[in-house]
Amino acid sequence: MGIINNRVSMNVKHFRKLKGLTQERLAEKVEVSPVYISYLECGSKVPSLVLLAKIADALEIDPALLFIQDDDPTNLEIKNLVGTVSGLEKSTIQFINEMIIAFLNFKNSTHDS
């Protein structure tokens, strides 16, 4: 199995679980069989770009997130953070972003003192 296919299969499984979806429910949303989702998650099948877009849409994430590498712990945390806020209303995401910026500004100002 290729490196990219391995990443995609692991990320589909990760975001599916993060969203609390079963393989069956994800399969319904993207109009494939649950067996196909199982094969996809274990790396036996390689999805088309169209199917990847459908999966990302069903998981409420940007398709690029399906290609994130988990080797770096920072990437995993970013992936978890994005998965947590994906699907929220835009105003809620903007509020969370502003809170993060305020926190970082505060943290940086205490280091400068």
Biopython code that builds the backbone (N, CA, C, O; Angstrom):
import numpy as np
from Bio.PDB.StructureBuilder import StructureBuilder

atoms = [
    (1, "MET", "N", (0.857, -1.180, 0.000)),
    (1, "MET", "CA", (0.000, 0.000, 0.000)),
    (1, "MET", "C", (0.897, 1.235, 0.000)),
    (1, "MET", "O", (1.903, 1.279, 0.708)),
    (2, "GLY", "N", (0.533, 2.222, -0.786)),
    (2, "GLY", "CA", (1.322, 3.439, -0.891)),
    (2, "GLY", "C", (1.183, 4.316, 0.333)),
    (2, "GLY", "O", (0.235, 4.185, 1.107)),
    (3, "ILE", "N", (2.134, 5.206, 0.497)),
    (3, "ILE", "CA", (2.149, 6.117, 1.646)),
    (3, "ILE", "C", (0.907, 6.993, 1.662)),
    (3, "ILE", "O", (0.285, 7.170, 2.710)),
    (4, "ILE", "N", (0.543, 7.540, 0.515)),
    (4, "ILE", "CA", (-0.627, 8.427, 0.466)),
    (4, "ILE", "C", (-1.894, 7.642, 0.758)),
    (4, "ILE", "O", (-2.747, 8.101, 1.517)),
    (5, "ASN", "N", (-2.025, 6.473, 0.168)),
    (5, "ASN", "CA", (-3.217, 5.655, 0.421)),
    (5, "ASN", "C", (-3.324, 5.301, 1.903)),
    (5, "ASN", "O", (-4.419, 5.280, 2.465)),
    (6, "ASN", "N", (-2.190, 5.025, 2.526)),
    (6, "ASN", "CA", (-2.177, 4.709, 3.956)),
    (6, "ASN", "C", (-2.657, 5.900, 4.776)),
    (6, "ASN", "O", (-3.452, 5.742, 5.702)),
    (7, "ARG", "N", (-2.173, 7.090, 4.436)),
    (7, "ARG", "CA", (-2.604, 8.308, 5.131)),
    (7, "ARG", "C", (-4.096, 8.528, 4.980)),
    (7, "ARG", "O", (-4.799, 8.802, 5.953)),
    (8, "VAL", "N", (-4.573, 8.406, 3.749)),
    (8, "VAL", "CA", (-5.997, 8.632, 3.488)),
    (8, "VAL", "C", (-6.841, 7.644, 4.276)),
    (8, "VAL", "O", (-7.819, 8.036, 4.913)),
    (9, "SER", "N", (-6.479, 6.375, 4.243)),
    (9, "SER", "CA", (-7.280, 5.372, 4.945)),
    (9, "SER", "C", (-7.291, 5.631, 6.456)),
    (9, "SER", "O", (-8.335, 5.508, 7.097)),
    (10, "MET", "N", (-6.151, 5.983, 7.019)),
    (10, "MET", "CA", (-6.087, 6.279, 8.460)),
    (10, "MET", "C", (-6.882, 7.533, 8.798)),
    (10, "MET", "O", (-7.550, 7.583, 9.831)),
    (11, "ASN", "N", (-6.817, 8.542, 7.941)),
    (11, "ASN", "CA", (-7.515, 9.795, 8.208)),
    (11, "ASN", "C", (-9.021, 9.660, 8.044)),
    (11, "ASN", "O", (-9.775, 10.264, 8.807)),
    (12, "VAL", "N", (-9.473, 8.886, 7.072)),
    (12, "VAL", "CA", (-10.914, 8.645, 6.935)),
    (12, "VAL", "C", (-11.430, 8.004, 8.221)),
    (12, "VAL", "O", (-12.450, 8.421, 8.769)),
    (13, "LYS", "N", (-10.726, 7.003, 8.686)),
    (13, "LYS", "CA", (-11.138, 6.309, 9.920)),
    (13, "LYS", "C", (-11.109, 7.264, 11.117)),
    (13, "LYS", "O", (-12.031, 7.273, 11.932)),
    (14, "HIS", "N", (-10.051, 8.063, 11.216)),
    (14, "HIS", "CA", (-9.903, 8.998, 12.333)),
    (14, "HIS", "C", (-11.059, 9.991, 12.375)),
    (14, "HIS", "O", (-11.701, 10.158, 13.412)),
    (15, "PHE", "N", (-11.325, 10.652, 11.246)),
    (15, "PHE", "CA", (-12.384, 11.665, 11.223)),
    (15, "PHE", "C", (-13.764, 11.040, 11.342)),
    (15, "PHE", "O", (-14.666, 11.649, 11.918)),
    (16, "ARG", "N", (-13.946, 9.839, 10.810)),
    (16, "ARG", "CA", (-15.235, 9.157, 10.956)),
    (16, "ARG", "C", (-15.527, 8.918, 12.428)),
    (16, "ARG", "O", (-16.628, 9.190, 12.906)),
    (17, "LYS", "N", (-14.530, 8.407, 13.141)),
    (17, "LYS", "CA", (-14.713, 8.149, 14.571)),
    (17, "LYS", "C", (-14.875, 9.452, 15.342)),
    (17, "LYS", "O", (-15.689, 9.532, 16.262)),
    (18, "LEU", "N", (-14.105, 10.474, 14.974)),
    (18, "LEU", "CA", (-14.196, 11.769, 15.635)),
    (18, "LEU", "C", (-15.600, 12.347, 15.500)),
    (18, "LEU", "O", (-16.095, 13.005, 16.416)),
    (19, "LYS", "N", (-16.241, 12.104, 14.363)),
    (19, "LYS", "CA", (-17.605, 12.581, 14.123)),
    (19, "LYS", "C", (-18.661, 11.646, 14.713)),
    (19, "LYS", "O", (-19.856, 11.939, 14.670)),
    (20, "GLY", "N", (-18.211, 10.527, 15.260)),
    (20, "GLY", "CA", (-19.158, 9.588, 15.868)),
    (20, "GLY", "C", (-19.981, 8.814, 14.851)),
    (20, "GLY", "O", (-21.100, 8.391, 15.141)),
    (21, "LEU", "N", (-19.428, 8.631, 13.666)),
    (21, "LEU", "CA", (-20.139, 7.902, 12.623)),
    (21, "LEU", "C", (-19.667, 6.455, 12.562)),
    (21, "LEU", "O", (-18.484, 6.169, 12.749)),
    (22, "THR", "N", (-20.594, 5.554, 12.300)),
    (22, "THR", "CA", (-20.226, 4.168, 12.019)),
    (22, "THR", "C", (-19.825, 4.072, 10.554)),
    (22, "THR", "O", (-20.099, 4.979, 9.767)),
    (23, "GLN", "N", (-19.186, 2.986, 10.197)),
    (23, "GLN", "CA", (-18.861, 2.765, 8.786)),
    (23, "GLN", "C", (-20.152, 2.722, 7.960)),
    (23, "GLN", "O", (-20.197, 3.208, 6.830)),
    (24, "GLU", "N", (-21.184, 2.140, 8.538)),
    (24, "GLU", "CA", (-22.463, 2.035, 7.837)),
    (24, "GLU", "C", (-23.054, 3.419, 7.556)),
    (24, "GLU", "O", (-23.538, 3.678, 6.454)),
    (25, "ARG", "N", (-23.013, 4.301, 8.549)),
    (25, "ARG", "CA", (-23.590, 5.633, 8.381)),
    (25, "ARG", "C", (-22.795, 6.455, 7.364)),
    (25, "ARG", "O", (-23.380, 7.152, 6.535)),
    (26, "LEU", "N", (-21.452, 6.372, 7.429)),
    (26, "LEU", "CA", (-20.631, 7.072, 6.446)),
    (26, "LEU", "C", (-20.926, 6.528, 5.053)),
    (26, "LEU", "O", (-21.040, 7.298, 4.099)),
    (27, "ALA", "N", (-21.048, 5.224, 4.929)),
    (27, "ALA", "CA", (-21.350, 4.603, 3.636)),
    (27, "ALA", "C", (-22.669, 5.128, 3.078)),
    (27, "ALA", "O", (-22.768, 5.411, 1.884)),
    (28, "GLU", "N", (-23.678, 5.260, 3.932)),
    (28, "GLU", "CA", (-24.965, 5.812, 3.496)),
    (28, "GLU", "C", (-24.790, 7.231, 2.963)),
    (28, "GLU", "O", (-25.325, 7.584, 1.912)),
    (29, "LYS", "N", (-24.035, 8.032, 3.702)),
    (29, "LYS", "CA", (-23.850, 9.435, 3.333)),
    (29, "LYS", "C", (-23.142, 9.596, 1.987)),
    (29, "LYS", "O", (-23.431, 10.534, 1.244)),
    (30, "VAL", "N", (-22.225, 8.693, 1.672)),
    (30, "VAL", "CA", (-21.453, 8.828, 0.427)),
    (30, "VAL", "C", (-21.902, 7.841, -0.647)),
    (30, "VAL", "O", (-21.300, 7.750, -1.716)),
    (31, "GLU", "N", (-22.969, 7.104, -0.343)),
    (31, "GLU", "CA", (-23.604, 6.205, -1.311)),
    (31, "GLU", "C", (-22.680, 5.102, -1.824)),
    (31, "GLU", "O", (-22.580, 4.851, -3.025)),
    (32, "VAL", "N", (-22.003, 4.447, -0.864)),
    (32, "VAL", "CA", (-21.238, 3.240, -1.168)),
    (32, "VAL", "C", (-21.632, 2.193, -0.134)),
    (32, "VAL", "O", (-22.392, 2.485, 0.789)),
    (33, "SER", "N", (-21.125, 0.996, -0.282)),
    (33, "SER", "CA", (-21.456, -0.053, 0.684)),
    (33, "SER", "C", (-20.574, 0.074, 1.930)),
    (33, "SER", "O", (-19.454, 0.580, 1.853)),
    (34, "PRO", "N", (-21.082, -0.383, 3.075)),
    (34, "PRO", "CA", (-20.251, -0.386, 4.288)),
    (34, "PRO", "C", (-18.981, -1.219, 4.112)),
    (34, "PRO", "O", (-17.945, -0.911, 4.701)),
    (35, "VAL", "N", (-19.065, -2.261, 3.309)),
    (35, "VAL", "CA", (-17.885, -3.098, 3.048)),
    (35, "VAL", "C", (-16.812, -2.277, 2.339)),
    (35, "VAL", "O", (-15.623, -2.431, 2.619)),
    (36, "TYR", "N", (-17.230, -1.402, 1.418)),
    (36, "TYR", "CA", (-16.265, -0.546, 0.724)),
    (36, "TYR", "C", (-15.555, 0.381, 1.706)),
    (36, "TYR", "O", (-14.342, 0.572, 1.619)),
    (37, "ILE", "N", (-16.313, 0.957, 2.642)),
    (37, "ILE", "CA", (-15.698, 1.835, 3.650)),
    (37, "ILE", "C", (-14.704, 1.037, 4.481)),
    (37, "ILE", "O", (-13.620, 1.529, 4.798)),
    (38, "SER", "N", (-15.061, -0.177, 4.833)),
    (38, "SER", "CA", (-14.144, -1.040, 5.585)),
    (38, "SER", "C", (-12.861, -1.287, 4.795)),
    (38, "SER", "O", (-11.761, -1.167, 5.337)),
    (39, "TYR", "N", (-13.002, -1.630, 3.519)),
    (39, "TYR", "CA", (-11.829, -1.845, 2.664)),
    (39, "TYR", "C", (-10.995, -0.579, 2.540)),
    (39, "TYR", "O", (-9.765, -0.621, 2.566)),
    (40, "LEU", "N", (-11.688, 0.550, 2.404)),
    (40, "LEU", "CA", (-11.000, 1.840, 2.292)),
    (40, "LEU", "C", (-10.185, 2.122, 3.545)),
    (40, "LEU", "O", (-9.028, 2.533, 3.456)),
    (41, "GLU", "N", (-10.789, 1.900, 4.722)),
    (41, "GLU", "CA", (-10.102, 2.196, 5.984)),
    (41, "GLU", "C", (-8.932, 1.257, 6.266)),
    (41, "GLU", "O", (-8.001, 1.623, 6.984)),
    (42, "CYS", "N", (-8.976, 0.069, 5.714)),
    (42, "CYS", "CA", (-7.824, -0.827, 5.933)),
    (42, "CYS", "C", (-6.828, -0.741, 4.784)),
    (42, "CYS", "O", (-5.812, -1.436, 4.787)),
    (43, "GLY", "N", (-7.117, 0.115, 3.797)),
    (43, "GLY", "CA", (-6.173, 0.358, 2.717)),
    (43, "GLY", "C", (-6.266, -0.595, 1.553)),
    (43, "GLY", "O", (-5.407, -0.575, 0.671)),
    (44, "SER", "N", (-7.294, -1.438, 1.526)),
    (44, "SER", "CA", (-7.447, -2.389, 0.421)),
    (44, "SER", "C", (-8.017, -1.750, -0.838)),
    (44, "SER", "O", (-7.828, -2.261, -1.942)),
    (45, "LYS", "N", (-8.716, -0.631, -0.668)),
    (45, "LYS", "CA", (-9.296, 0.083, -1.808)),
    (45, "LYS", "C", (-8.745, 1.500, -1.850)),
    (45, "LYS", "O", (-8.455, 2.099, -0.815)),
    (46, "VAL", "N", (-8.607, 2.027, -3.060)),
    (46, "VAL", "CA", (-8.152, 3.399, -3.264)),
    (46, "VAL", "C", (-9.334, 4.174, -3.840)),
    (46, "VAL", "O", (-9.798, 3.872, -4.940)),
    (47, "PRO", "N", (-9.822, 5.166, -3.107)),
    (47, "PRO", "CA", (-10.993, 5.904, -3.582)),
    (47, "PRO", "C", (-10.642, 6.883, -4.707)),
    (47, "PRO", "O", (-9.510, 7.353, -4.821)),
    (48, "SER", "N", (-11.638, 7.166, -5.519)),
    (48, "SER", "CA", (-11.467, 8.187, -6.553)),
    (48, "SER", "C", (-11.461, 9.558, -5.887)),
    (48, "SER", "O", (-11.845, 9.694, -4.726)),
    (49, "LEU", "N", (-11.028, 10.563, -6.623)),
    (49, "LEU", "CA", (-11.049, 11.930, -6.098)),
    (49, "LEU", "C", (-12.480, 12.387, -5.831)),
    (49, "LEU", "O", (-12.729, 13.121, -4.875)),
    (50, "VAL", "N", (-13.410, 11.961, -6.663)),
    (50, "VAL", "CA", (-14.813, 12.314, -6.462)),
    (50, "VAL", "C", (-15.312, 11.727, -5.145)),
    (50, "VAL", "O", (-15.990, 12.407, -4.375)),
    (51, "LEU", "N", (-14.973, 10.461, -4.886)),
    (51, "LEU", "CA", (-15.401, 9.838, -3.639)),
    (51, "LEU", "C", (-14.718, 10.489, -2.434)),
    (51, "LEU", "O", (-15.343, 10.668, -1.389)),
    (52, "LEU", "N", (-13.446, 10.841, -2.574)),
    (52, "LEU", "CA", (-12.758, 11.534, -1.477)),
    (52, "LEU", "C", (-13.458, 12.853, -1.146)),
    (52, "LEU", "O", (-13.597, 13.214, 0.022)),
    (53, "ALA", "N", (-13.893, 13.560, -2.175)),
    (53, "ALA", "CA", (-14.610, 14.820, -1.955)),
    (53, "ALA", "C", (-15.936, 14.559, -1.242)),
    (53, "ALA", "O", (-16.319, 15.319, -0.352)),
    (54, "LYS", "N", (-16.634, 13.500, -1.623)),
    (54, "LYS", "CA", (-17.900, 13.143, -0.958)),
    (54, "LYS", "C", (-17.657, 12.774, 0.505)),
    (54, "LYS", "O", (-18.424, 13.163, 1.386)),
    (55, "ILE", "N", (-16.597, 12.028, 0.753)),
    (55, "ILE", "CA", (-16.271, 11.616, 2.123)),
    (55, "ILE", "C", (-15.947, 12.847, 2.964)),
    (55, "ILE", "O", (-16.444, 12.993, 4.081)),
    (56, "ALA", "N", (-15.119, 13.723, 2.425)),
    (56, "ALA", "CA", (-14.772, 14.943, 3.159)),
    (56, "ALA", "C", (-16.018, 15.767, 3.453)),
    (56, "ALA", "O", (-16.162, 16.308, 4.550)),
    (57, "ASP", "N", (-16.908, 15.863, 2.493)),
    (57, "ASP", "CA", (-18.150, 16.599, 2.686)),
    (57, "ASP", "C", (-18.996, 15.943, 3.782)),
    (57, "ASP", "O", (-19.542, 16.632, 4.643)),
    (58, "ALA", "N", (-19.100, 14.630, 3.748)),
    (58, "ALA", "CA", (-19.876, 13.904, 4.762)),
    (58, "ALA", "C", (-19.271, 14.064, 6.156)),
    (58, "ALA", "O", (-19.988, 14.083, 7.156)),
    (59, "LEU", "N", (-17.942, 14.180, 6.209)),
    (59, "LEU", "CA", (-17.247, 14.345, 7.489)),
    (59, "LEU", "C", (-17.120, 15.812, 7.890)),
    (59, "LEU", "O", (-16.608, 16.133, 8.963)),
    (60, "GLU", "N", (-17.594, 16.700, 7.010)),
    (60, "GLU", "CA", (-17.554, 18.149, 7.238)),
    (60, "GLU", "C", (-16.140, 18.659, 7.452)),
    (60, "GLU", "O", (-15.877, 19.441, 8.365)),
    (61, "ILE", "N", (-15.232, 18.203, 6.593)),
    (61, "ILE", "CA", (-13.835, 18.636, 6.656)),
    (61, "ILE", "C", (-13.367, 19.033, 5.265)),
    (61, "ILE", "O", (-13.997, 18.692, 4.264)),
    (62, "ASP", "N", (-12.262, 19.754, 5.214)),
    (62, "ASP", "CA", (-11.627, 20.081, 3.953)),
    (62, "ASP", "C", (-10.960, 18.803, 3.433)),
    (62, "ASP", "O", (-10.296, 18.109, 4.203)),
    (63, "PRO", "N", (-11.119, 18.481, 2.156)),
    (63, "PRO", "CA", (-10.502, 17.260, 1.627)),
    (63, "PRO", "C", (-9.000, 17.163, 1.884)),
    (63, "PRO", "O", (-8.470, 16.060, 2.012)),
    (64, "ALA", "N", (-8.312, 18.288, 1.960)),
    (64, "ALA", "CA", (-6.862, 18.271, 2.201)),
    (64, "ALA", "C", (-6.517, 17.585, 3.517)),
    (64, "ALA", "O", (-5.432, 17.021, 3.660)),
    (65, "LEU", "N", (-7.443, 17.630, 4.485)),
    (65, "LEU", "CA", (-7.169, 16.998, 5.780)),
    (65, "LEU", "C", (-7.032, 15.481, 5.676)),
    (65, "LEU", "O", (-6.455, 14.846, 6.559)),
    (66, "LEU", "N", (-7.558, 14.905, 4.608)),
    (66, "LEU", "CA", (-7.437, 13.459, 4.435)),
    (66, "LEU", "C", (-6.019, 13.040, 4.069)),
    (66, "LEU", "O", (-5.694, 11.852, 4.064)),
    (67, "PHE", "N", (-5.169, 14.036, 3.759)),
    (67, "PHE", "CA", (-3.781, 13.745, 3.367)),
    (67, "PHE", "C", (-2.764, 14.112, 4.436)),
    (67, "PHE", "O", (-1.562, 13.974, 4.209)),
    (68, "ILE", "N", (-3.217, 14.576, 5.595)),
    (68, "ILE", "CA", (-2.296, 14.984, 6.657)),
    (68, "ILE", "C", (-1.564, 13.765, 7.215)),
    (68, "ILE", "O", (-2.150, 12.705, 7.438)),
    (69, "GLN", "N", (-0.296, 13.950, 7.427)),
    (69, "GLN", "CA", (0.585, 12.918, 7.964)),
    (69, "GLN", "C", (0.514, 12.918, 9.490)),
    (69, "GLN", "O", (0.514, 13.981, 10.109)),
    (70, "ASP", "N", (0.454, 11.731, 10.099)),
    (70, "ASP", "CA", (0.368, 11.624, 11.556)),
    (70, "ASP", "C", (1.726, 11.462, 12.237)),
    (70, "ASP", "O", (1.793, 11.419, 13.466)),
    (71, "ASP", "N", (2.791, 11.374, 11.474)),
    (71, "ASP", "CA", (4.111, 11.142, 12.077)),
    (71, "ASP", "C", (4.482, 12.242, 13.063)),
    (71, "ASP", "O", (5.136, 11.986, 14.074)),
    (72, "ASP", "N", (4.064, 13.453, 12.766)),
    (72, "ASP", "CA", (4.381, 14.609, 13.595)),
    (72, "ASP", "C", (3.235, 14.822, 14.590)),
    (72, "ASP", "O", (2.096, 15.025, 14.169)),
    (73, "PRO", "N", (3.510, 14.779, 15.899)),
    (73, "PRO", "CA", (2.447, 14.964, 16.893)),
    (73, "PRO", "C", (1.676, 16.274, 16.723)),
    (73, "PRO", "O", (0.493, 16.348, 17.053)),
    (74, "THR", "N", (2.347, 17.304, 16.208)),
    (74, "THR", "CA", (1.670, 18.579, 15.972)),
    (74, "THR", "C", (0.579, 18.407, 14.917)),
    (74, "THR", "O", (-0.518, 18.947, 15.057)),
    (75, "ASN", "N", (0.886, 17.653, 13.862)),
    (75, "ASN", "CA", (-0.119, 17.406, 12.827)),
    (75, "ASN", "C", (-1.338, 16.698, 13.401)),
    (75, "ASN", "O", (-2.473, 17.027, 13.055)),
    (76, "LEU", "N", (-1.106, 15.735, 14.271)),
    (76, "LEU", "CA", (-2.215, 15.001, 14.875)),
    (76, "LEU", "C", (-3.077, 15.937, 15.716)),
    (76, "LEU", "O", (-4.304, 15.851, 15.676)),
    (77, "GLU", "N", (-2.453, 16.818, 16.468)),
    (77, "GLU", "CA", (-3.213, 17.755, 17.291)),
    (77, "GLU", "C", (-3.990, 18.751, 16.431)),
    (77, "GLU", "O", (-5.129, 19.096, 16.745)),
    (78, "ILE", "N", (-3.371, 19.205, 15.355)),
    (78, "ILE", "CA", (-4.063, 20.118, 14.438)),
    (78, "ILE", "C", (-5.254, 19.396, 13.804)),
    (78, "ILE", "O", (-6.339, 19.962, 13.674)),
    (79, "LYS", "N", (-5.037, 18.155, 13.416)),
    (79, "LYS", "CA", (-6.114, 17.364, 12.822)),
    (79, "LYS", "C", (-7.261, 17.195, 13.820)),
    (79, "LYS", "O", (-8.430, 17.312, 13.452)),
    (80, "ASN", "N", (-6.930, 16.923, 15.062)),
    (80, "ASN", "CA", (-7.967, 16.783, 16.090)),
    (80, "ASN", "C", (-8.718, 18.092, 16.299)),
    (80, "ASN", "O", (-9.942, 18.099, 16.433)),
    (81, "LEU", "N", (-7.985, 19.192, 16.325)),
    (81, "LEU", "CA", (-8.606, 20.502, 16.514)),
    (81, "LEU", "C", (-9.553, 20.831, 15.364)),
    (81, "LEU", "O", (-10.682, 21.267, 15.587)),
    (82, "VAL", "N", (-9.094, 20.623, 14.149)),
    (82, "VAL", "CA", (-9.937, 20.900, 12.986)),
    (82, "VAL", "C", (-11.162, 19.991, 12.996)),
    (82, "VAL", "O", (-12.271, 20.433, 12.696)),
    (83, "GLY", "N", (-10.965, 18.746, 13.336)),
    (83, "GLY", "CA", (-12.093, 17.824, 13.408)),
    (83, "GLY", "C", (-13.107, 18.236, 14.456)),
    (83, "GLY", "O", (-14.310, 18.054, 14.268)),
    (84, "THR", "N", (-12.634, 18.784, 15.548)),
    (84, "THR", "CA", (-13.519, 19.221, 16.623)),
    (84, "THR", "C", (-14.381, 20.394, 16.200)),
    (84, "THR", "O", (-15.567, 20.437, 16.525)),
    (85, "VAL", "N", (-13.811, 21.341, 15.485)),
    (85, "VAL", "CA", (-14.574, 22.541, 15.126)),
    (85, "VAL", "C", (-15.291, 22.413, 13.781)),
    (85, "VAL", "O", (-16.164, 23.224, 13.472)),
    (86, "SER", "N", (-14.941, 21.419, 12.987)),
    (86, "SER", "CA", (-15.594, 21.298, 11.689)),
    (86, "SER", "C", (-17.078, 21.023, 11.887)),
    (86, "SER", "O", (-17.482, 20.279, 12.781)),
    (87, "GLY", "N", (-17.854, 21.627, 11.049)),
    (87, "GLY", "CA", (-19.293, 21.460, 11.131)),
    (87, "GLY", "C", (-19.985, 22.484, 12.016)),
    (87, "GLY", "O", (-21.212, 22.580, 12.015)),
    (88, "LEU", "N", (-19.201, 23.252, 12.775)),
    (88, "LEU", "CA", (-19.799, 24.302, 13.601)),
    (88, "LEU", "C", (-20.169, 25.494, 12.721)),
    (88, "LEU", "O", (-19.673, 25.634, 11.603)),
    (89, "GLU", "N", (-21.033, 26.335, 13.235)),
    (89, "GLU", "CA", (-21.407, 27.532, 12.496)),
    (89, "GLU", "C", (-20.186, 28.433, 12.319)),
    (89, "GLU", "O", (-19.283, 28.450, 13.155)),
    (90, "LYS", "N", (-20.179, 29.169, 11.230)),
    (90, "LYS", "CA", (-19.044, 30.037, 10.916)),
    (90, "LYS", "C", (-18.771, 31.026, 12.047)),
    (90, "LYS", "O", (-17.614, 31.281, 12.381)),
    (91, "SER", "N", (-19.830, 31.585, 12.639)),
    (91, "SER", "CA", (-19.644, 32.556, 13.717)),
    (91, "SER", "C", (-18.991, 31.906, 14.940)),
    (91, "SER", "O", (-18.205, 32.546, 15.639)),
    (92, "THR", "N", (-19.311, 30.653, 15.193)),
    (92, "THR", "CA", (-18.708, 29.936, 16.322)),
    (92, "THR", "C", (-17.227, 29.682, 16.053)),
    (92, "THR", "O", (-16.393, 29.835, 16.946)),
    (93, "ILE", "N", (-16.908, 29.297, 14.834)),
    (93, "ILE", "CA", (-15.508, 29.061, 14.469)),
    (93, "ILE", "C", (-14.717, 30.365, 14.565)),
    (93, "ILE", "O", (-13.583, 30.367, 15.045)),
    (94, "GLN", "N", (-15.304, 31.471, 14.112)),
    (94, "GLN", "CA", (-14.632, 32.770, 14.211)),
    (94, "GLN", "C", (-14.392, 33.140, 15.670)),
    (94, "GLN", "O", (-13.329, 33.658, 16.012)),
    (95, "PHE", "N", (-15.371, 32.879, 16.527)),
    (95, "PHE", "CA", (-15.219, 33.159, 17.951)),
    (95, "PHE", "C", (-14.086, 32.329, 18.546)),
    (95, "PHE", "O", (-13.259, 32.853, 19.292)),
    (96, "ILE", "N", (-14.044, 31.052, 18.223)),
    (96, "ILE", "CA", (-12.976, 30.172, 18.729)),
    (96, "ILE", "C", (-11.620, 30.670, 18.241)),
    (96, "ILE", "O", (-10.653, 30.686, 19.003)),
    (97, "ASN", "N", (-11.544, 31.072, 16.984)),
    (97, "ASN", "CA", (-10.297, 31.595, 16.437)),
    (97, "ASN", "C", (-9.851, 32.852, 17.180)),
    (97, "ASN", "O", (-8.674, 33.002, 17.507)),
    (98, "GLU", "N", (-10.793, 33.751, 17.442)),
    (98, "GLU", "CA", (-10.464, 34.973, 18.187)),
    (98, "GLU", "C", (-9.976, 34.645, 19.597)),
    (98, "GLU", "O", (-9.069, 35.299, 20.111)),
    (99, "MET", "N", (-10.577, 33.637, 20.218)),
    (99, "MET", "CA", (-10.148, 33.227, 21.558)),
    (99, "MET", "C", (-8.724, 32.663, 21.530)),
    (99, "MET", "O", (-7.924, 32.926, 22.428)),
    (100, "ILE", "N", (-8.423, 31.897, 20.503)),
    (100, "ILE", "CA", (-7.072, 31.337, 20.367)),
    (100, "ILE", "C", (-6.059, 32.466, 20.176)),
    (100, "ILE", "O", (-5.000, 32.468, 20.804)),
    (101, "ILE", "N", (-6.386, 33.422, 19.312)),
    (101, "ILE", "CA", (-5.484, 34.549, 19.078)),
    (101, "ILE", "C", (-5.282, 35.347, 20.371)),
    (101, "ILE", "O", (-4.157, 35.731, 20.690)),
    (102, "ALA", "N", (-6.362, 35.597, 21.112)),
    (102, "ALA", "CA", (-6.257, 36.331, 22.381)),
    (102, "ALA", "C", (-5.385, 35.560, 23.370)),
    (102, "ALA", "O", (-4.564, 36.150, 24.073)),
    (103, "PHE", "N", (-5.564, 34.249, 23.418)),
    (103, "PHE", "CA", (-4.753, 33.420, 24.313)),
    (103, "PHE", "C", (-3.276, 33.503, 23.934)),
    (103, "PHE", "O", (-2.418, 33.670, 24.801)),
    (104, "LEU", "N", (-2.982, 33.385, 22.641)),
    (104, "LEU", "CA", (-1.589, 33.433, 22.195)),
    (104, "LEU", "C", (-0.970, 34.798, 22.440)),
    (104, "LEU", "O", (0.195, 34.890, 22.827)),
    (105, "ASN", "N", (-1.737, 35.859, 22.219)),
    (105, "ASN", "CA", (-1.234, 37.202, 22.504)),
    (105, "ASN", "C", (-0.934, 37.367, 23.995)),
    (105, "ASN", "O", (0.087, 37.946, 24.365)),
    (106, "PHE", "N", (-1.816, 36.865, 24.838)),
    (106, "PHE", "CA", (-1.600, 36.927, 26.284)),
    (106, "PHE", "C", (-0.363, 36.123, 26.669)),
    (106, "PHE", "O", (0.478, 36.585, 27.439)),
    (107, "LYS", "N", (-0.269, 34.928, 26.127)),
    (107, "LYS", "CA", (0.875, 34.061, 26.437)),
    (107, "LYS", "C", (2.188, 34.715, 26.006)),
    (107, "LYS", "O", (3.177, 34.682, 26.739)),
    (108, "ASN", "N", (2.188, 35.307, 24.813)),
    (108, "ASN", "CA", (3.393, 35.980, 24.322)),
    (108, "ASN", "C", (3.729, 37.218, 25.160)),
    (108, "ASN", "O", (4.903, 37.511, 25.387)),
    (109, "SER", "N", (2.709, 37.941, 25.619)),
    (109, "SER", "CA", (2.972, 39.144, 26.411)),
    (109, "SER", "C", (3.533, 38.791, 27.784)),
    (109, "SER", "O", (4.302, 39.574, 28.343)),
    (110, "THR", "N", (3.175, 37.646, 28.341)),
    (110, "THR", "CA", (3.706, 37.252, 29.641)),
    (110, "THR", "C", (5.149, 36.761, 29.519)),
    (110, "THR", "O", (5.916, 36.832, 30.479)),
    (111, "HIS", "N", (5.517, 36.262, 28.331)),
    (111, "HIS", "CA", (6.893, 35.837, 28.096)),
    (111, "HIS", "C", (7.814, 37.021, 27.881)),
    (111, "HIS", "O", (9.003, 36.962, 28.194)),
    (112, "ASP", "N", (7.250, 38.110, 27.339)),
    (112, "ASP", "CA", (8.046, 39.299, 27.078)),
    (112, "ASP", "C", (8.335, 40.087, 28.349)),
    (112, "ASP", "O", (9.289, 40.864, 28.389)),
    (113, "SER", "N", (7.529, 39.897, 29.383)),
    (113, "SER", "CA", (7.678, 40.683, 30.619)),
    (113, "SER", "C", (8.873, 40.255, 31.411)),
    (113, "SER", "O", (9.140, 40.814, 32.475)),
]
sb = StructureBuilder()
sb.init_structure("model")
sb.init_model(0)
sb.init_chain("A")
sb.init_seg("    ")
for serial, (resi, resn, name, xyz) in enumerate(atoms, 1):
    if name == "N":
        sb.init_residue(resn, " ", resi, " ")
    sb.init_atom(name, np.array(xyz, "f"), 0.0, 1.0, " ", f" {name:<3s}", serial, name[0])
structure = sb.get_structure()
